[in-house]
Amino acid sequence: MNAAWFIFLLFLHSGVFQMGYGRNASTRPAVVNIGSIFAFDTIIGRVAKIAIDEAVKDVNSNLSILRGTKLTVTMQNSNCSGFIGMVEALQYMETDVVAIIGPQCSVVAHIISHVANELQVPLLSFAVTDPTLSSLQFPFFVRTTQSDLYQMTAVAEIVDYYGWKEVIAIFIDDDGGRNGVSALNDKLAERRCRISYKVGIPPDSDVNRGAIMDTLVKVALMQSRIIVLHVNQIIGFKVFSVANYLGMMGNGYVWIATDWLSSVLDSASPLPSETMDTIQGVLTLRQHTPDSDRKRAFFSRWNKITGGSLGLNSYGLYAYDSVWLLAHALDAFFNQGGVISFSNDSRIRSVAGSTLHLEAMSIFDDGMILLKNILLSNFVGLTGPLKFKSDRSLVLPAYDIINVLGTGFRRIGYWSNYSGLSTISPEALYTKPPNRSSASQKLYSVIWPGETLSKPRGWVFPNNGKQLRIGVPNRVSYREFVSRVRGTDIFKGFCIDVFTAAVNLLPYAVPYKFISFGDGRKNPTYMELVNKITTGDFDAVVGDIAIVTNRTKIVDFTQPYVSSGLLVVAPFKKHNTGAWAFLRPFSPRMWIVTGSFFLVVGIVVWILEHRINDDFRGPPKHQVITVLWFSFSTLFFAHRENTMSTLGRLVLIIWLFVVLIINSSYTASLTSILTVQQLSSPIKGIESLITSDEPVGYQVGSFAEHYLTDELNISRSRLVALGSPEEYASALKRGPEKGGVAAVVDERPYIEVFLSSQCNFRIVGQEFTKSGWGFAFPRDSPLAVDMSTAILVLAENGDLQRIHDKWLKQSTCSLESTEIESNRLHLSSFWGLFLICGIACFVALFVYFLQILRRLRSAPPPDSASSGLSSSRSGPLQRFLSLMDEKEDQSKSGRKRRKIEKSLSESDRDDELGRKPKRRGTEMSTRSNLNSSN
């Protein structure tokens, strides 16, 4: 009994142990079943079939990958049919398939992804590029190739690189075609480009030639000549054949085919000459796979297998790597203790009497674990690094850009999501910092359709019999610029002639008709006219349309054909100079400071010359008169008194220079005041206009109203709408006091015309905005670019100036000075001169007083007798003043005085001695006393 219990427990223990080990350290199965769904009869399908078989063989022969477990693949032909693909997927679910390689087509992928989600069987698609197959909606769908999101980004960057703005998209009308074109539209919009016309072709392989011809005839009538072809190989070559028949493969056209064409060129080359003739100059993209020894070896092996009858394309490489990706994930799955087991879904119940046998479908129990291992895979395959980003897309997406020519093709560059367009391989760029600057974007030269190296313009004027609807303002004033001939739809004027001349320079015909805008009773609102372009009422607007910021946000303008900007116009008259006009050159402060300096300089010179110069000595009254006379006579350089001291001469020479400058400036300013016409208005420019409260006039319909209120914050109550030059003149003449305006603000061209006949007004201040007039077109219109070029040609050959002279009169009224300011001179213009003169006076006085103080200290004290008698009056101050007042001794006056005395003639000396006998006697007695003392 005990032995029986022992055997039972041992059996139980062994079973439990084996069950636990099988879950945690699984026993690898001998065979793992995988499925594969794709279209056998397509280029991609034929290549993928061989690639998958070879990959399975390589995995099974490599003992280090699955360690004895063999892969068995079962292939099903979906023929890109959603219904057939769904049936085949359901059949796989009955055979314990752990994963499916495929599908190839987006239609099939959208359908069977729902089945894969429910039964938790991963789908590894090597060919579905539909960008809408999201991992959020279809978590078990794993894309092992590049999404069309990146391919369409590459196409958009090519379009932007060549400066094209509009493309036409021809696509296969299924999930993959529609969603790919939608991604292209988004990427073009990011670069301010757009799809101007798109047309779908039914996915039926037997679509007839007539339907394609009808489609291409519509395309030929469109404006754009950039055509993106996103279809399959069957429809694609039919489109090229019909396009060649219609002459759409010649000069001016650009064809960009997605990677379906490169797959055919890689696998089916050489194509028949008839086919190659229809695709000359076409650009196409190919998924970039880096070169490697392993890749080259596989290509050599491929050629031996196929005998050169079928080339290997990038989708075949991705199919091969998908098998290896699954093998690595299964190896990790088994290492983690994963068990391949299936269970029935309780939600699936067979309908009574049904033969569908839905209960046969089972759920892969550890499908989520296998999916995680697939997404965590990281190895290098034939296509390069296989690693998934957080959004489940492969890392480092890149494309080769190919130009079809002759019997083959050549690569003109690369596109990578890392650095954009380049002629350097992406692998070389990955080692450098990313550079997306426009200067770094490069491609080699392209031979375009029509065998030309010149880049096609990318558009033509549509030959669909429609005329451009061009809006023209129906002005009632300033009709020199644009005016409607009464009773007709004909317009004339400066702007009309410029537009007509520019259109005649275009290399193609532009049918158009002018449509009047406005009631003819007042000038229309120009912002409303420009808005008509955005609403589709007009295809363009021609006239005196100012290029301003808020308009450039909604339309495109041509090159300005005339410069413009806002100006201020005010009335003027010549002032009556009056009897006191000579006082006006200087301001009151200037007069006071100038007069004060005359007196100061006179006093300074008197102080410096008083002790040594007889001209500055004598009675006090005489000295005061001398100072005044000397000071003011320097104004005319008529002073007769000589200066003998060095300091005095220094002060005088500086002061004479100051007087020279002041005299010259006064003369010039007075001349200007007496001859130049002065404004009678207090408005001196836009600044004074803003600070004042005076009414301001503006032209009806002009942007000046919004600029004055929105930008300069001038109250709308101050603005007065004026409709014609006559109203301008009347309002300015009346002035604010009589219900008029203080000034008028308008654009330069209007002001020039106004002043050509109204010479009582002038431009005040400077032009405070800079703009111009241009013709308005819809955003990104290529016609705007060509018209700008034509306007530049008109400017260079002189036609624009001749048109200007024909319509717009010239007058000296509008050519005189545009800025009149006060000619009164202020102290700020001369304070430097006064400062220099003042410093010279101060330094001279300082040195002079130092000399007096030194003499005061060295002078002998007065005798006791005299000091006792006048002790009350004596003191340092009195001694200082006496020393300043006394005449310096001739023996100490210097050699200069003696030289002057020697120069006197004997007769003059006798006369001088006769007139001053007492003075001579005194001097002789003084000398005798000195001699006796010696």
Summary of the structure (lengths in Angstrom):
residues: 934
radius of gyration: 50.9
end to end distance: 170.3
largest distance: 179.2
contacts: 2946
relative contact order: 0.07
helix: 48%
strand: 16%
